[in-house]
């Protein structure tokens, strides 16, 4: 078992994420923030990787190729519709954002919406649903205003 081909790394570091080396490439790529099932499948197809192969078995060159595809998918002729940031508000270009940058970009988008006082920004500010859901029943239960079911205690009086 000292052969390098059969040696499996237990922990693989890829795109600022710790991945379990005993699981398949397809499954573990999905653990990277910003990579969903279709993007993971496309990465495996572009690099001709076996999806069921354990990610701990891959060489450093394969891992660096995977990381480069995830960071620069357009360089590898990935379809534009698979990217998660098409027609960026600031630059107008198509990008794919992953890991910590997703939270940063999302927070900046919400701050911009709140600053220009758009409908969506106001709804975000008040903590209400943004996409047209009903508010009569579900969304009022966040604060202390709503009281659920109040049961009577054994003495006949209402409890807290």
Secondary structure, DSSP 8 states (H G I E B T S, - for coil): ---TTT---SEEEETTEEEETTSBHHHHHTTSTT--HHHHHHHHHHTT--TTSBGGGS-HHHHHHHHHHHH-GGGGT--GGG-SB-S-TTT---B---THHHHHHHHHHHHHHHHTT-HHHHHHHHT--SSS---SSSGGGSSSS------B-TTSSB--
